[in-house]
Amino acid sequence: MWTESSRVGDDETVRVVAPRDDPIGLVYVLIGPPVLLAQLLLIAFSVLRCVFSFFYLRALQPWRSASFLLGELCLVIMLAQILWWGLLG
């Protein structure tokens, strides 16, 4: 995931693109989830990001979008468990 910011100066716009710092995986591991589930989600996310990059470079749609959304689904599952175990556990 990337974030963008724009800066205007001397009649030109400079576009700065930097990677997002998502601590979801780190926080997920720190809350102590079941080991097998954590391994499954983190490996799936990593593999899907590599697959997404491959499809991105080859400009293959809809596979690029599908791999991205499945990776995001892994993050959503981790986030839901963080909130569930953090608030109720």
N, C-alpha and C positions, 0 to 999 in steps of 0.2 A: 504494500500500500504506500502511496506517495501523497505528500501534501504539497500544495503550491502556495507561493506568496509572490506578490508583485510589488515592485518598487519603481516609482516614477521619478526621474531626474534628468534634467537637460534634454527634454523632449524625446526621451526614449524610455521604454519599459523593459526592465530586466526581469526575467522570469527565473525564479530560484525554485528548484525542485529537490526535495530532500526526503529520505525515507521516514516513515512514521515510526515512532517508538512505542510499540504496543507491548505492555508488560503482561498481557493476558496469560501467555504460556508460563511465565515465571511465577505469577501469583497462583496459577492453577497448580503448579507443582508444589508450591509452598503450603497450600492448604491441606495437602496429604490425601489426594484422591486414590482410589484403588489403582494399583500399579499397572495392571493389564489395560484398564481403560485409559489411563494417562498415556501409556506407550502407544496404544492404538490411535488415539486422537492426535498426538504430536507427530507420529510417523506419517499418518494420513495427511496431515496438514503440510508437512515438508515435501512429501512426494507430490501432492497436488500442486504446490507452488512450482516445483520443477516442471511438471507437466504443463502448467499454465505458461511458463516461460517458453517452453518448446513450441506450444501452439501459437503463442504471441509472435515469436520470431518467424514462424511459417505462415502467419496470418490465416489461421484456420478457424473459421467460425462454423458452427456454434460451440465447438469443442473448447475453445479458449474460455468462453463465458461459463460453460458447464464446470470446467475444472476450477475456475475462480470461485464460483458459487459454492461448490462442494468444500473448498478450503475454508470459505467463510462460515459454512455450516459447522465445521469442526470448531471454529472460534466461538460461535454462538452457543454450542453445547458446553464448551469449557466455561464461558461466561455465565451461563445459567447455573452450572454446578457451583461456581464461585459464589454467586448470589445466594443460592439455596443453602449451601453449607455454611456460608459466612453469616447469613441472617438467621437461619433456623437451626444451625448445627452447633 
